[in-house]
Amino acid sequence: MGNRISIIRSSMPPLEEYVDEIRSIWENTWLTNNGPKHVELKEKLRQYLGVDFLNLFGNGHMALQIAIEVMDLQGEVITSPFSFGSTTHTILSNGLKPVFCDISPEDFNIDPNKIEALITEKTSAIVPVHIFGNSCDVAAIGKIAEKYGLKVIYDAAQAFGVKVNGKSIGSYGTAAAFSFHATKTFHTIEGGAVTFSNPGLQERLTKMANYGIGLTADGKALDRGPDIKGFNAKMNEFEAAMGLCNLRYLDGEVAKRKNAHDRYTSRLKKVQGIHMVPDREGITRNYSYFPIIVKEEYGLTRDELLEKLNADDIYPRKYFSPLTIDYPCYQTDYGNSHVPTARYIVERVMSLPMHSYLTEGDVDRICDIIEKK
Ligand SMILES: *Cc1c(COP(=O)(O)O)cnc(C)c1O
């Protein structure tokens, strides 16, 4: 038995570099509330992604919650049940009714061919998820949205740095919400962002993260009461400093993930019954996860393979099981949605360990077990 291999390991910048980055916080004692690190990271990320506008948030969940809120939606929202809980939770906590669309068996994203059948006169938006960082079919979704006058808010939590035809994934849809949680490819410990191109959204996105209180042109809180009901979803200076450090190493971290990804791919493509998400033309990936589907032809079930790997101190996860429609908190309402492919996938999916510290030897150790059965 070798060393323990976990599903994820957070990327860490050199400690001294982080200490240097936070030194100025001791000088200006500006710890949070739109401080200089926040302002700097916001602009650097906007440039890195090449998007028109970007606002920072305290986490990805609140970024999505607020991105949906500022669209002033009503009625029904079409979404995917194969996601992390935030996607369905934020639709519901905005007082909207989620309508669950089935997913593609190839990449587990919302199936654009099945969206139109779910549109009614009550539908106001689509909230697709770029699951595992693999891009949805943004062109097809964009066409449907235009035809029916729907807003599109992407849950891009897992898709930081992904490009479609050379453009950031954040420039598709009405808005896109990213997570910078410690487990994501780019992280600020906790954090998130919303990208958008309509300048009219900026003021409300800013206020919603700050109890509804507006900011003056130079970033100070306005001296009157909030004019909208907001949240506290601010990114603090320590988080922004972590982001500034991590951003310097991001391209290298993604390259290391790509090495692991390529090694997995070349070894597992020889194994009968293991499906991997294929590369798609025009898409730059971020290698945030390495999901596989364990099909019948493989011989062992997903859970049997998981046990084998666990026995060797290797810990993949059944991301993203269960489907959100089967959560105990709202199972009775949504469990009967017609999503046969999502049901098939969720029984067979497993995310193999994927992070920038994974060595070729680690990947080989995992693939040896999968190959041998
Ligand atoms: C991580 C994640 C979120 C939530 O982001 P946090 O920063 O952890 O709050 C939302 N949606 C998806 C798909 C995620 O993976």
The ligand as an SDF file (V2000), in Angstrom:
LIG
                    3D

 15 15  0  0  0  0  0  0  0  0999 V2000
  -18.3620   24.6870   -5.5210 C   0  0  0  0  0  0  0  0  0  0  0  0
  -19.6770   24.8490   -6.2160 C   0  0  0  0  0  0  0  0  0  0  0  0
  -20.6260   25.8150   -5.8440 C   0  0  0  0  0  0  0  0  0  0  0  0
  -20.4940   26.6190   -4.5780 C   0  0  0  0  0  0  0  0  0  0  0  0
  -19.3660   27.3940   -4.4970 O   0  0  0  0  0  0  0  0  0  0  0  0
  -18.7510   27.7380   -3.0280 P   0  0  0  0  0  0  0  0  0  0  0  0
  -17.6560   28.6860   -3.3510 O   0  0  0  0  0  0  0  0  0  0  0  0
  -18.2620   26.4710   -2.4410 O   0  0  0  0  0  0  0  0  0  0  0  0
  -19.8300   28.3710   -2.2390 O   0  0  0  0  0  0  0  0  0  0  0  0
  -21.7570   25.9770   -6.6170 C   0  0  0  0  0  0  0  0  0  0  0  0
  -21.9980   25.2090   -7.6910 N   0  0  0  0  0  0  0  0  0  0  0  0
  -21.1400   24.2360   -8.0750 C   0  0  0  0  0  0  0  0  0  0  0  0
  -21.4500   23.4330   -9.3010 C   0  0  0  0  0  0  0  0  0  0  0  0
  -19.9600   24.0120   -7.3360 C   0  0  0  0  0  0  0  0  0  0  0  0
  -19.1240   23.0390   -7.7100 O   0  0  0  0  0  0  0  0  0  0  0  0
  1  2  1  0
  2  3  1  0
  2 14  2  0
  3  4  1  0
  3 10  2  0
  4  5  1  0
  5  6  1  0
  6  7  2  0
  6  8  1  0
  6  9  1  0
 10 11  1  0
 11 12  2  0
 12 13  1  0
 12 14  1  0
 14 15  1  0
M  END
$$$$
